[in-house]
Amino acid sequence: MRSLSFGVILSMLLASVAILTPGCFMKNLTTIKIGAIYPFTGPSASAGLDIKNGILLAADIVNNEYNLNLPLAGTKGIPSLGGAKIEIIFEDSEGSPILGRLQAQRLIDEEKVVTLVGCYHSAVTAEASEVAENEAVPFLTLLSTAPSLTQRGFKWFFSTTPDEETFVHNFFLFLQDVQEKTGKTIDKLAIVHENSTWGTEIAELEKRYAREHGYKIALDISYSADTKNVINEVQRLKDIYPDVILHASYSDDAVLFMKTYKALDFNPLAILADDAGFIDLRFTQSLGKDCNYILTRTTWGRDLSESQPLTEAVSQFFRERYGSEINDNSARAFTGILVLAEAINTAGSTDPDAIRKALLETDIPGEKLIMPWDGVRFDEKTHRNILGRGIICQIIEQEYYTVWPWNMATKELVWPLPVWTERDRES
């Protein structure tokens, strides 16, 4: 029998090693593709741009060397993969669940992305992440907060952001604290929400927590986010005059409601909003001083950077690069990409199973984040970050200031909401 040449034997040995240790030659990679699906056109385009800028800044931090106490900031690229750079492939969902699903499939099939992130709207995230689940591709949501997303038992889905279970619970803790602080009773609540997955799930949680805390829900208004007229809805609110409105709206509809509240001279004690359209840059730009005194839950406040040098340094980078201020959307997007890059580095591979395992092992402390969280650690069953939390901000002089929890407050809470005639005199 003819003996094998040294070259053939060497090739066989190398092939067997590669089979036994998948990813061991991935250090020759130059780029690692990550697919990102967000609304870059349509009513939520301004939020999509904020998110995109946060993602791009995080990618730059990973791909280049910075003297910052952030995951992978001190090295260039992914160290365990020979310094391979992460490349973000963006696709526009337009806020459409159907389009989001198609974009996810295209990114996996054609772009060969190793992971996906998305999608702002929870309804879009639900569809796109189902594609990733079917294709066994890790999917990390950086912003979507509908609780059902982490209750589906998906193997490949993870969420860095807290969900609405946390935020709605915070609302009622806040209302309890306000009553104790002011000595004024809050009794009657109204719920106003857009009618997609996100808004509907928030409303259900608010009704549940209201019952548990002894509040009366006087009115539950559900509407389509693309509505052009909310006069009837606001008139219904005026007819029953709730103490507090719990508001869940996207960009255009949040602005529309505020303009109609003023036009009809509607003055509840407070409007307590659920982030989204109420922290979109367009909200303050469109309304000017009429946006003042609105309360909104959020997960990040720029004012907190005064006591956190890391947050201020990242805020400055963002401001210089994009000519705008980092906000909750861009900060959460920024944080999520760093978490994902750290997982890929821990995996030392682009193999989906290895990345999934690394995500499950993630344990990033709060001091290495710009978020006011205790860190990032995923629940083994739901894959939801169990160390995240929310804060409540109030808009004062068109800027967002943390007012709750009290120990994190940078401004004193203004309660109740000044009436429109009084606010007009301020100018």
N, C-alpha and C positions, 0 to 999 in steps of 0.2 A: 504494500500500500504506500502511495506517495506521501511523504511527510509534508506537513503544512509549513509554509514559509513564515518567517518571523513577523512580516508585515501583516499577514492574514491573522495570525494568532493575536497580535497586538490589537487589531481592529475588533476581533471578537471579544477580547477582554474589556476594551473600552465600551463596547455596546452593552455588555452585561452589567458593567458598573452603572451606566446611564439608566438601565432598566431598574436596577435595584435602588438607585437613589435619584428619583425624578427631581429635576430642578437643579442638580449639582452643576450643570453646565450653563445654567441660566445667568451666570455672572457675565456672560457675553452679551446679554441683552443691552440695548442702548435706550429703549423706551418701554414703558409699561402703560398701556392704554386703559383709561378709565372713562366710561361713558356717563354723561351728565344730561339729564332731561329736565328742562325748566321752561316756563313761559317767557319767551323773548318777544312775542307779539301778542296783541290782545289786551284786555283790561288790566292784566297783572304784569305787563311787560316791565314796568319800573321795578317791581319786586324781583323779577327775573334778572335784571341788570345788577341790582345790589348783590344778589346771590352769586352771579357769575364773577363779579369782582372779588368777592370773598374767596371763592374757589381758586381764582387765578393767583391771588396773593399767597394763599396757602401752598399752592404748587410751586411758586417761586421760592418760598421759605424752604421747602423740601429739596428743590433742585439746586439751590445755591447755599452758600455758607453765611450764616448770620449769628451774631453774638446775642442770642436770645434763649431764654429758658423754656423752649418749646420743643415738642417731639421732632427729632431729625433736623433741627435748625443748625446744629454745629457741624454738619457734614454736607457733602454734595451728593444729591441723589439718594438712592436706596443702598446703604452700605452693604447689606447682605447679598445684594445682587450686583456687586461690582460698580456701584454708583449709577445704576440705570436711572434715567429721569422719568418722572411721571408725566404723561401727556393726557390732557383732558379733551375729550371729543364731545362738544356740545351739540345738543339737538333741541329744537323748539317744540314744545307740547301745545302751545297756543292755549293752554288751559283745558285741552280736550282729552278725556280719558281714552278715547279710541285712538287718537293720534299718539298719545303717550305709549300705548301698547305697541303700536307699529314701530315707533322710534326705538323702543327697547329691543324688539326683535331684529331690527336693522343693525343696531350697534353690536349685538352679539354675533349675528351671522356674517355681516360684511366688514365691520371694523375690528372684529375679534377682540373686543374689550375683555379685560379680566374681571372687572367688577362694574357695577352700575351705581350711580347715586341719583336721587330725585325725590319728589318732583314738585314740591311746594303744595299744590292742591292735593289733598288726601285722596280724592276720587281718582286722580291721575296716578298717584303712587300705587294705589290698590291694583290698577290694571297692569302697570309696567312691572311691578314686583312679582305679579303672577307669572309673567313671561320668564323672569329671572328664575323663579322657583321651578318652573317646568324645565328650564335649560340647565339647572344646577349651577347658577352663577350667583355669587354673593351680591346682595343689594343692600345698600346703606341709605336710609332716609336721614337727611340732615335737618329737615324742617317740618315734615308732615306730622300732625299730632292726633289724628283720629284714633281713639283707643282700639278700634277693631283691627287696625293694621298689625298690632303685635299680639292679637288674640286669635289669629288664624292658625297657629301651630306650624307656621312656615319654618323650614330648616335653614333657608338661605337669607332670610330677611332680618335686618338689624336696624335699631333706631338710636342715634346719639341724643336726640332731643327728648325731653320729658313729654308725656302725652297729656291729653286734656283731663284725664282722671286727676293728675297732679294739679293742673292749673285751676280747674273748677273747684276742687277742694280748697285751694288757696283763696279763691274768691270769698268763700264762706267763713274762713278763718279771718280774713281781712275785715269783712262786715262785722263780725263779732268784736274784733279789736277796735273798730271805729266806734261802735256803740259804747264800749267801755271807756274809750278816750274822750268822746264828746258828751257822753251822757244823754244822747238823743236816740230815740227808738227808730229802728228801721223795721217796717212790717210788711209792706206790699211791694212785690217785685214784678217786673215784666221782662219777658224774654223776647228779643228780636234777633232773628238769625236767618242767614241765607240757607237755601234748602238742599244743598248737596250733602255728601257724606259727612264732611267736616262740621258744618253748621248744625245738622240734624243730631249728630252724636253729642255735640256740646249741649244742645237744648235738653236732651234726655238726661244727661248728667246733672244739669242745673236743676231740673225738676226733682230728681232724686235727692240731691243734697239739700234743696229747699225744704222738702218734707222732713228730712232728718234734723234740720236746724230750726224747724218751726216757723218758716216763712210761708206767706201766701203768694202763689203765682197768680196774679190778677189777669194776665194776658200773655199768650204765646203767639207771636207773629212770625210766620214763616213766609219767605218771599224768594224770588229768583234773583241771583246776583246781577243779572243783566237788565233788571228793571230800570225804567226811565222816569218813573213817577211813584212817589211814596206818600202822597198827600193823604190818601185814605188810611194808610197804616198809622201815620202820625196823628191823625184826627182821632183814631181809636185809642191811642195812648193818652191823648188829652182828655178824652171822655172819662177815663178811670184814674188818671194821674198817679202812677206808681211812685214810690219813693226812689227806687233805683231801677235803671234799665241795664240788663245784662245783654251785651251787644256782640254778635259775631258776624262780621261783614268783611268782604274783600275791598279792593281799592275804590272803584267808582261808586259802589253802593254806600260805602262809609261816608264819602264826601256828600253824596246826594241826601242821605238822612240828616246829616248835620245842617246842610243848607235849609232843609225843610223844617227842622226843629226851630231854627231861627225865624224863618218866614212865618210860622204859625205860633211863634212866641211860646214854645213849650219848654218848661223849666222844672225838670225833676231834681231831686236832691243830688243825684250823681248819675253819670253814664260810665259804667264799668265794662270796658271793651276787652275782647279776646284777641289782642295782637293783630296780625294779618293787615287788613286795610288801614287800621288805626296807627300802625307804625311805618307804613309806606311813606316814602319821601313826598309823594304826591299829596298826602293828607295835609301836611302842614303848608306845603306850597300852594295848594288850591284854596285853602281856607284862611290862611293868614291868622290874624288874632282870634278868629272864630273857632279855632281848634283848641284854644286854651282851656285848661281845667279838666279836660277829658282824662279819665283814668284808664289805663290799659295794663293788662298783664303782659309781661315780656320775660325773656330769659337773660337779658343783657342790658346794661345801662352805661352809656358813655361817661356819665358823671362818676361812676365808680372808679374810673381810671385815675382820679385824683389821689387815691390811696394805693393804687396798684401800678407800679412802674411798667410792668410787662404789658398790661392793657394799654397804657398810654403810648408805649413805643409802637405797638401794632396799629393803634389808632392813627398815629402820626404817619406811619408808612402808607396806610390806606388813604389818608387825606392828601398826601403829596402825590400819590400815584393816580388817583381817580378824581380828585377835585371835589370830593364830597365826604361826608362823615360816615364812618362805619355805623351800622345799626344792628338791630337784633337779627335780621335776615342774613346780612353779610357775616356777622360774627359767628352765627351757628354754622353757616356754610364753611367758613374758614376752619372752625374747630373740627367739623366732621371729616374734612379732607386730611387733616393732620392725623386724626385717629385712624383713618383707613390706611394712610401711608405707613404709619407705625405698625399696623397689623401685617402689611405686606412685607415690611422689613423683618418682623418677627418670624413670619412664615419662611422667609428666605427662598421664596418660590412664587410663581404665578399660578400654581396649581390651585383650583377652586377649593378643594378640601383643606389644603394647608392654610389658605387665607381664612376660611371659615373657622378653623380650629384656633387660629391666632386671634381672631375677633373675640371668640369665647374666652380667651385667656387675657384679654385686654384689662389693664388696671393702671390707668393714668391718673396721678394725683392732681388735685385742684390747682396747686401752685404752678403746674405746667400748662395751664389753660388760661384763656382770657375771659372765660365764662365764670360767673359767680356760683360755680358748682363745687361739690366736694370731689369731683373727678368724673371719670368715665369707666364704668364697669357694667357689663351686660348681664342681665338675668339669664340664667341657664335655660329657662323654659321659654320666656317671651322674647328674649333678645332685646329688651328695652333697657336703656341706661338707668340704673337704679340710684345713681349719685347726682342726677340733675335736679334742678328746682327752679321755681319761678320767682319773680319779684313783681311789684306793681309800681308803675311810674305814673306821674301826672305831668301833663303838658303845661308849662309855665313860661310865658313869653316865647312861645313857639319852640321850646326846648323840652326834652324829656328828662325828668328828674325822678330818682328813686324815692318813694315815700313809704314803702312797706316791703319787708319787715322793718319795724321801727329802728332796730339797731343798725340797719344798712342805709337809712334815709339820709339823703343829702339836702332835702328841702322839707319844710313843714307842710303837711297835708292841708289843702284848701278844701273845706267842707262846711256847708254844702256848696254846690255849683252856683256861682253868682248868676243872677237872672240876666237875660239878654239886654235889658235896658240899662242895667248897672254896668255891664261889660262894655257897652257902647260908649258910656261916659268915660271909661278908662282911657280911650284913645283921644 
